């Protein structure tokens, strides 16, 4: 029970220094919605610094910050104009350096987000390319091409947008007649990774942030960088894909790994691939350290499906010796308590729709059980801000939605703003203690203060109390492999180290596996001491 908090960890422990990332609990901070330090309605670095004691008490090992760089914010900061500057809405570079140092004093490392596929159309390189005109060296840093058709009026090829639901083209024509490629929005032109200057610049960016004390880098859209230089049309199912998972990527990431190794830095890649063998290539010892596990995140609340996802994930990582990662939600995905309370408990971008009914009480019970399941699995765990408070997906008034997914879908896709609503910290304070003197950038729903961290900190039965206890007790599972235990249909039970995790997804209560002590439960056992439906327990074996 008495596991050390991050503030008490001995930073001289070799395992703490070298291999912390293999079993870390990493907390995702979406700065704009975390905490507002200057009262202007937007979260900022001052707000994060003020809440570092909360994060230390939660017990997390690292913070992953979504992009905090200078940006026009056309896509939530994933349109970067300058990687060496902090957006003024969030603070300054000096403040970022102070935050990195202060967090490290509490035993909390920092992971920054890099978006190598594209930059903002306000980036100096792209502005120079527009000014220089066709045929210029400046345009070689991007994908500029003449159009097809008798007058160049057709885009150079037919590639689908990477914003699910969008039917808009990925090419934009300029007044000078050339087209430029953007797999996302027109404000996010794709870089040409065949150009040595693009590679050199990103290696310099990595060094810039490692020099400032960051422990790792998360790589956005990591499988999209390289493009077939012929830019052929996309044909569903044809291999190789002209813009996804190109073989050239691995040489890029080997170069990056050499940079990271100079600083003991760590990479986590956002890699969405259906092919397990190709996915594992990114995790070879000289490439990325870890990658996000989207199979587990999108899996429905179903015992068979979850076990398959867990087994498949562990099998994918085993040949390259990389640790698995487990995540229930992030800044792009419907909040867990909402998703698990729906008829379809999986996640698919294409299936998102307005007005989907949900049972929040049911979803909350399942989310509590899922939290204990994910924390018990071997590998690293990512916790998106607010998941530890049990926040639901918020309904944003249509006129307040800012997400380009909504705008580019013609208003049919609700977008991702519902999981990005500013956090509630203090129930009795204006705007639930987010810190604003004015309404936050996204409106908080009625009743949001009921989820406030100060209320939950005083409630031993709260979601926050469960996460704190789970993170504190997690070391009882050790670092060894997972062994499944015999269990009734619909029940997942496994042992690791000195502990057992059991989760009941069946319709009827289940007996507990053999144990000597009940360590933690996501909900009460029934009167006969059995495990109710949608409940998880940790036991000492």
VOGU-3710 file (C-alpha; in Angstrom, 3 decimals, decimal comma):
1> xxxxxxxxxx> 0,000/0,000/0,000  2,802/2,435/0,826  4,230/2,997/-2,648  6,241/6,210/-3,115  4,656/9,201/-4,793  6,634/10,788/-7,670  7,969/13,435/-5,288  9,475/10,674/-3,149  11,069/8,648/-5,947  14,832/8,243/-5,881
11> xxxxxxxxxx> 16,011/9,682/-9,198  19,330/7,853/-8,799  17,656/4,455/-9,240  19,055/3,125/-12,568  15,709/1,644/-13,587  14,115/5,022/-12,906  16,647/6,748/-15,173  16,944/4,371/-18,113  13,777/2,325/-18,412  11,110/4,473/-16,767
21> xxxxxxxxxx> 9,118/4,562/-20,012  8,578/0,806/-20,093  6,022/0,883/-17,268  5,243/4,570/-16,860  1,893/6,236/-16,226  1,894/9,165/-18,648  -0,665/11,957/-18,317  -1,739/13,796/-21,463  -2,059/17,565/-21,054  -4,118/19,470/-23,604
31> xxxxxxxxxx> -2,820/22,859/-22,442  -5,657/24,955/-23,829  -8,154/23,164/-21,578  -6,120/22,155/-18,530  -5,928/25,252/-16,307  -5,987/29,014/-16,981  -3,272/30,898/-15,118  -3,868/34,418/-16,464  -7,668/34,430/-16,564  -8,131/35,061/-20,285
41> xxxxxxxxxx> -10,261/31,962/-20,966  -7,467/29,819/-22,408  -5,400/27,269/-20,520  -1,691/28,061/-20,319  1,647/26,962/-18,908  1,146/29,047/-15,776  -2,018/27,056/-15,157  -0,162/23,771/-15,591  2,599/24,870/-13,220  0,012/25,752/-10,587
51> xxxxxxxxxx> -1,406/22,221/-10,794  1,869/20,293/-10,638  1,198/19,317/-6,996  -2,102/17,751/-8,123  -0,299/15,745/-10,794  2,370/14,650/-8,316  -0,337/13,487/-5,913  -2,052/11,627/-8,737  1,241/9,759/-9,064  2,028/10,070/-12,769
61> xxxxxxxxxx> 5,539/9,545/-14,103  5,432/11,906/-17,087  3,357/14,576/-18,803  2,749/14,491/-22,535  1,909/17,962/-23,836  -0,017/18,312/-27,060  1,572/21,044/-29,228  2,259/24,239/-27,287  4,139/25,944/-30,117  3,370/29,132/-32,020
71> xxxxxxxxxx> 0,295/28,320/-34,127  -2,719/29,959/-35,794  -4,758/27,172/-34,070  -6,565/26,066/-37,211  -6,288/22,480/-35,925  -5,857/22,754/-32,180  -2,158/23,564/-32,404  -1,283/20,722/-34,770  -0,604/23,428/-37,363  2,801/24,603/-36,134
81> xxxxxxxxxx> 4,321/27,884/-37,279  7,492/27,762/-35,138  8,760/24,785/-33,110  11,191/26,938/-31,141  8,581/29,352/-29,804  5,688/28,862/-27,381  2,376/30,258/-28,541  1,735/33,533/-26,645  -1,681/32,207/-25,603  0,175/29,593/-23,527
91> xxxxxxxxxx> 3,203/31,551/-22,307  6,858/31,838/-23,227  9,807/29,565/-23,907  11,308/30,566/-20,549  8,099/29,482/-18,843  8,160/26,143/-20,674  11,739/25,590/-19,485  10,677/26,416/-15,938  7,728/24,021/-16,163  9,975/21,198/-17,416
101> xxxxxxxxxx> 12,397/21,797/-14,526  9,718/22,141/-11,836  7,979/18,978/-12,967  11,279/17,096/-12,936  11,886/18,190/-9,341  8,666/16,345/-8,508  9,834/13,249/-10,366  7,641/13,990/-13,391  9,194/13,938/-16,853  8,031/15,882/-19,900
111> xxxxxxxxxx> 7,138/14,597/-23,373  6,534/17,107/-26,170  4,573/16,611/-29,366  6,165/16,883/-32,830  4,043/17,034/-36,003  6,503/16,140/-38,765  4,047/15,476/-41,604  3,123/19,112/-42,058  3,502/22,671/-40,807  1,195/25,668/-40,660
121> xxxxxxxxxx> 0,669/27,728/-43,781  2,041/30,569/-41,623  5,381/28,778/-41,178  8,253/30,864/-42,652  9,151/28,068/-45,061  5,711/27,936/-46,600  5,338/31,706/-46,785  8,692/31,842/-48,584  7,554/29,091/-50,950  4,416/31,033/-51,864
131> xxxxxxxxxx> 6,427/34,178/-52,488  9,140/32,426/-54,514  6,819/30,946/-57,117  6,867/27,831/-59,339  10,156/26,043/-59,867  11,869/27,688/-56,882  14,063/25,862/-54,337  11,701/27,067/-51,605  8,861/25,036/-53,084  10,947/21,871/-53,071
141> xxxxxxxxxx> 10,455/21,689/-49,292  6,784/20,897/-49,925  4,753/19,034/-52,550  3,963/21,612/-55,243  2,793/20,239/-58,573  1,068/21,388/-61,766  -2,487/20,199/-62,130  -3,905/17,657/-64,532  -6,225/18,436/-67,382  -5,812/20,625/-70,413
151> xxxxxxxxxx> -5,422/23,750/-68,297  -4,101/22,243/-65,067  -7,534/22,658/-63,545  -7,611/19,201/-61,919  -5,620/18,230/-58,805  -2,403/16,256/-59,398  -3,918/13,059/-57,992  -6,851/11,612/-56,074  -5,828/11,054/-52,467  -8,323/10,929/-49,587
161> xxxxxxxxxx> -8,260/13,471/-46,769  -6,956/12,228/-43,425  -9,821/13,974/-41,676  -12,360/11,154/-41,517  -15,678/12,177/-42,991  -14,196/14,968/-45,069  -14,734/14,771/-48,809  -12,712/17,892/-49,514  -9,648/17,554/-51,776  -6,129/17,303/-50,364
171> xxxxxxxxxx> -4,784/19,692/-52,990  -5,241/23,458/-53,110  -4,584/25,486/-56,251  -2,749/28,788/-56,052  -3,262/31,836/-58,289  0,002/30,994/-60,083  -1,556/27,702/-61,235  0,371/25,240/-59,042  -1,238/22,977/-56,472  0,111/22,043/-53,044
181> xxxxxxxxxx> -0,557/18,900/-51,000  -2,194/18,859/-47,549  -3,428/15,524/-46,224  -5,246/17,453/-43,506  -6,501/21,043/-43,867  -5,318/23,563/-46,497  -3,706/25,424/-43,594  -1,423/22,397/-43,011  0,829/21,902/-46,078  2,700/18,579/-46,148
191> xxxxxxxxxx> 6,476/18,673/-46,013  8,644/16,896/-48,571  10,597/14,390/-46,496  12,765/13,438/-49,467  14,480/16,822/-49,068  17,573/16,788/-46,809  16,769/20,202/-45,342  13,480/18,875/-43,962  15,278/16,002/-42,246  18,010/18,241/-40,878
201> xxxxxxxxxx> 15,538/20,772/-39,516  13,591/18,163/-37,567  16,725/16,617/-36,099  17,701/20,111/-34,957  14,238/20,570/-33,426  14,633/17,325/-31,493  17,991/18,496/-30,136  16,487/21,882/-29,241  13,904/20,300/-26,934  16,138/17,565/-25,544
211> xxxxxxxxxx> 18,598/20,323/-24,591  15,788/21,970/-22,625  15,237/18,891/-20,546  12,394/17,015/-22,178  12,524/13,263/-21,679  10,673/12,225/-24,799  8,847/13,107/-27,981  5,472/11,940/-29,209  5,337/11,780/-33,016  2,012/12,746/-34,568
221> xxxxxxxxxx> 0,806/10,869/-37,670  4,103/9,008/-37,626  3,330/6,764/-40,615  2,437/9,561/-43,066  5,676/11,467/-43,650  7,099/9,765/-46,738  5,264/9,986/-50,066  5,722/8,097/-53,330  7,615/10,677/-55,429  5,475/9,800/-58,464
231> xxxxxxxxxx> 2,355/10,797/-56,490  0,174/8,090/-58,096  -3,556/7,934/-57,463  -4,629/6,130/-54,313  -6,302/2,763/-54,894  -7,955/1,059/-51,910  -6,033/-2,081/-50,959  -3,131/-1,534/-53,348  0,279/-2,064/-51,775  2,433/-0,116/-51,260
241> xxxxxxxxxx> 0,277/2,789/-50,184  1,552/6,013/-51,797  1,480/8,007/-48,546  1,104/5,621/-45,569  3,770/3,355/-44,046  6,369/3,861/-46,751  9,629/1,931/-46,333  11,580/5,201/-46,451  10,192/6,110/-43,027  12,423/3,669/-41,201
251> xxxxxxxxxx> 15,598/5,403/-42,278  14,160/8,680/-40,984  13,396/7,198/-37,582  16,798/5,524/-37,334  18,341/8,965/-37,736  16,002/10,324/-35,087  16,870/7,475/-32,726  20,549/8,376/-32,975  19,664/11,892/-31,798  17,465/10,621/-28,951
261> xxxxxxxxxx> 20,141/8,211/-27,753  22,515/11,129/-27,188  20,075/12,394/-24,533  18,525/9,130/-23,282  15,377/10,436/-24,933  12,294/8,377/-25,711  9,919/8,298/-28,699  6,271/7,303/-28,823  4,751/7,106/-32,290  1,171/7,633/-33,344
271> xxxxxxxxxx> 1,059/4,658/-35,709  -2,321/3,436/-37,014  -1,634/0,256/-38,995  -3,739/-2,909/-39,390  -0,713/-5,076/-40,230  0,918/-6,303/-36,989  4,228/-7,168/-38,620  4,564/-3,770/-40,297  3,554/-2,038/-37,062  6,306/-3,855/-35,158
281> xxxxxxxxxx> 8,950/-2,597/-37,595  8,622/0,877/-36,085  9,554/-0,566/-32,686  12,805/-2,215/-33,649  15,653/-1,424/-31,221  17,105/1,292/-33,451  13,818/3,067/-34,219  10,952/4,152/-31,948  10,711/3,081/-28,313  6,919/2,759/-28,111
291> xxxxxxxxxx> 3,775/3,355/-30,146  0,167/4,039/-29,252  -2,169/1,066/-29,037  -5,275/2,033/-30,981  -6,641/-1,506/-31,015  -7,239/-1,399/-27,264  -8,564/2,155/-27,334  -11,178/1,420/-29,997  -12,154/-2,031/-28,686  -15,768/-2,446/-27,502
301> xxxxxxxxxx> -16,518/-3,325/-23,870  -16,529/-7,041/-24,592  -14,516/-9,725/-22,806  -13,560/-11,667/-25,907  -12,646/-8,572/-27,869  -10,567/-7,110/-25,069  -8,691/-10,350/-24,495  -7,952/-10,609/-28,214  -6,750/-7,011/-28,270  -4,497/-7,598/-25,254
311> xxxxxxxxxx> -3,065/-10,829/-26,626  -2,518/-9,349/-30,077  -0,843/-6,263/-28,660  1,558/-8,258/-26,510  2,338/-10,581/-29,424  3,043/-7,630/-31,740  5,542/-6,128/-29,321  7,275/-9,328/-28,208  9,507/-9,904/-31,289  11,127/-6,475/-30,945
321> xxxxxxxxxx> 11,198/-6,353/-27,137  9,174/-3,147/-26,968  6,682/-2,441/-24,183  3,009/-2,187/-25,012  1,026/0,969/-24,333  -2,549/1,137/-23,073  -4,912/4,053/-23,469  -8,669/4,469/-23,116  -9,068/7,985/-24,486  -7,185/10,968/-25,876
331> xxxxxxxxxx> -7,833/14,452/-27,257  -9,314/12,999/-30,465  -11,593/10,335/-28,986  -15,027/10,297/-27,336  -14,671/10,311/-23,533  -14,625/6,827/-21,994  -17,633/7,165/-19,686  -19,752/8,352/-22,603  -18,521/5,741/-25,065  -18,951/2,846/-22,631
341> xxxxxxxxxx> -22,496/3,944/-21,877  -23,637/3,597/-25,490  -25,094/0,714/-27,424  -21,932/0,592/-29,521  -19,070/0,808/-27,024  -16,277/0,745/-29,603  -14,803/3,805/-31,258  -14,739/4,620/-34,939  -14,258/8,146/-36,278  -16,580/7,404/-39,178
351> xxxxxxxxxx> -19,407/6,420/-36,820  -19,472/9,629/-34,774  -22,836/11,374/-34,912  -24,839/13,984/-33,064  -27,499/12,818/-30,631  -26,119/9,361/-29,827  -27,809/8,296/-26,550  -25,660/7,224/-23,604  -26,196/5,888/-20,089  -23,607/7,758/-18,027
361> xxxxxxxxxx> -24,102/5,655/-14,883  -23,406/2,487/-16,869  -20,527/4,123/-18,708  -18,980/5,292/-15,450  -19,102/1,807/-13,903  -17,407/0,383/-16,969  -14,847/3,192/-17,128  -13,877/2,528/-13,506  -13,383/-1,155/-14,270  -11,472/-0,336/-17,462
371> xxxxxxxxxx> -9,147/1,960/-15,510  -8,098/-0,920/-13,247  -7,780/-3,255/-16,225  -5,480/-0,906/-18,147  -3,361/-0,056/-15,097  -2,802/-3,769/-14,411  -1,517/-4,627/-17,894  2,215/-4,906/-18,687  3,664/-1,791/-20,272  2,976/1,939/-20,140
381> xxxxxxxxxx> -0,417/3,578/-19,543  -1,596/6,915/-20,937  -4,257/8,893/-19,068  -5,940/11,761/-20,897  -6,623/14,772/-18,692  -10,039/14,551/-17,052  -10,328/10,782/-17,373  -9,282/10,593/-13,725  -12,306/12,789/-12,955  -14,702/10,628/-14,958
391> xxxxxxxxxx> -15,622/13,501/-17,274  -18,233/12,710/-19,934  -18,173/13,893/-23,530  -19,714/17,368/-23,591  -22,329/18,546/-26,066  -20,942/21,739/-27,588  -23,452/24,173/-29,145  -22,904/24,025/-32,883  -22,128/27,708/-33,126  -19,264/27,227/-30,629
401> xxxxxxxxxx> -17,604/24,201/-32,258  -14,091/25,035/-33,485  -12,829/21,628/-34,629  -12,073/21,474/-38,377  -13,420/17,891/-38,428  -16,887/19,359/-37,842  -16,384/22,189/-40,300  -14,915/20,030/-43,078  -17,632/17,375/-42,723  -20,305/19,918/-43,566
411> xxxxxxxxxx> -21,588/19,794/-40,001  -22,331/16,067/-39,828  -19,327/15,037/-37,680  -19,560/16,399/-34,083  -15,803/16,801/-34,066  -13,489/16,447/-31,094  -14,280/19,517/-29,017  -16,558/17,501/-26,735  -13,550/15,829/-25,095  -11,578/19,095/-24,919
421> xxxxxxxxxx> -13,808/21,115/-22,597  -11,841/22,987/-19,869  -11,365/20,972/-16,694  -13,352/21,598/-13,487  -11,053/22,176/-10,514  -13,074/23,932/-7,807  -16,807/23,383/-7,526  -17,715/26,754/-5,999  -15,472/28,922/-8,164  -16,516/30,657/-11,397
431> xxxxxxxxxx> -16,217/28,349/-14,402  -15,587/25,458/-11,984  -12,188/26,854/-11,030  -10,672/26,616/-14,509  -9,180/29,990/-13,647  -10,893/32,282/-16,124  -12,304/35,723/-15,456  -14,350/35,259/-18,610  -16,035/32,294/-20,241  -13,472/29,678/-21,327
441> xxxxxxxxxx> -12,716/29,135/-24,996  -15,132/26,190/-24,998  -18,262/26,370/-22,840  -18,524/24,067/-19,827  -21,841/22,165/-19,648  -24,394/22,790/-16,928  -23,431/20,732/-13,876  -19,737/20,516/-14,838  -18,742/21,620/-11,320  -20,088/18,308/-9,939
451> xxxxxxxxxx> -16,960/16,687/-11,407  -14,577/19,196/-9,788  -11,263/17,867/-8,518  -11,704/19,411/-5,053  -14,969/17,538/-4,503  -13,507/14,275/-5,722  -10,361/14,643/-3,613  -12,571/14,611/-0,518  -14,609/11,582/-1,654  -12,973/8,158/-1,170
461> xxxxxxxxxx> -15,433/6,647/-3,644  -14,699/9,089/-6,468  -13,075/8,374/-9,822  -10,117/10,518/-8,759  -9,646/8,446/-5,588  -9,737/5,265/-7,680  -7,068/6,520/-10,088  -4,845/7,717/-7,241  -5,115/4,356/-5,503  -4,607/2,404/-8,733
471> xxxxxxxxxx> -1,473/4,321/-9,711  -0,084/4,022/-6,171  -0,706/0,263/-5,994  0,252/-0,543/-9,581  3,792/-1,710/-8,703  2,353/-4,833/-6,994  1,963/-6,268/-10,510  5,714/-6,097/-11,000  7,356/-6,084/-14,425  6,776/-9,678/-15,447
481> xxxxxxxxxx> 4,530/-11,179/-18,128  0,778/-11,630/-17,980  -0,662/-15,110/-17,329  -4,361/-15,689/-17,950  -6,298/-17,559/-15,275  -9,244/-19,905/-15,887  -12,421/-17,842/-15,643  -16,135/-18,069/-16,513  -17,358/-16,790/-19,875  -17,317/-13,014/-19,880
491> xxxxxxxxxx> -14,713/-12,694/-17,119  -11,103/-11,625/-17,661  -8,650/-12,759/-14,979  -4,870/-12,731/-15,059  -1,914/-12,671/-12,743  1,277/-10,648/-12,835  3,840/-10,509/-10,076  2,153/-10,914/-6,705  -1,235/-9,669/-7,855  -4,339/-10,746/-9,751
501> xxxxxxxxxx> -6,682/-8,578/-11,818  -10,235/-9,785/-12,517  -12,887/-7,958/-14,548  -16,460/-9,158/-14,912  -18,119/-8,266/-18,214  -20,730/-11,040/-17,933  -24,381/-10,508/-16,997  -24,127/-12,425/-13,714  -21,860/-12,052/-10,657  -18,662/-14,130/-10,610
511> xxxxxxxxxx> -16,643/-15,631/-7,814  -13,236/-14,124/-7,090  -10,030/-15,943/-8,019  -8,047/-17,416/-5,123  -6,381/-14,641/-3,143  -5,117/-13,579/0,253  -6,175/-9,933/0,197  -8,501/-7,584/-1,678  -6,316/-4,665/-2,712  -8,673/-2,486/-4,744
521> xxxxxxxxxx> -12,094/-2,656/-6,381  -13,742/-0,433/-8,967  -17,080/-0,921/-7,184  -18,576/-2,845/-4,256  -18,796/-6,615/-4,264  -22,252/-8,142/-3,877  -23,591/-9,424/-0,559  -22,075/-12,852/-1,246  -18,639/-11,398/-1,896  -18,853/-11,962/-5,635
531> xxxxxxxxxx> -17,737/-9,686/-8,445  -20,724/-7,878/-10,009  -21,105/-7,089/-13,688  -18,910/-4,252/-14,993  -16,638/-4,365/-11,950  -12,902/-5,015/-11,574  -10,759/-6,020/-8,602  -7,106/-6,252/-7,754  -6,183/-9,092/-5,430  -3,021/-10,220/-3,725
541> x> -2,412/-13,779/-4,853
//
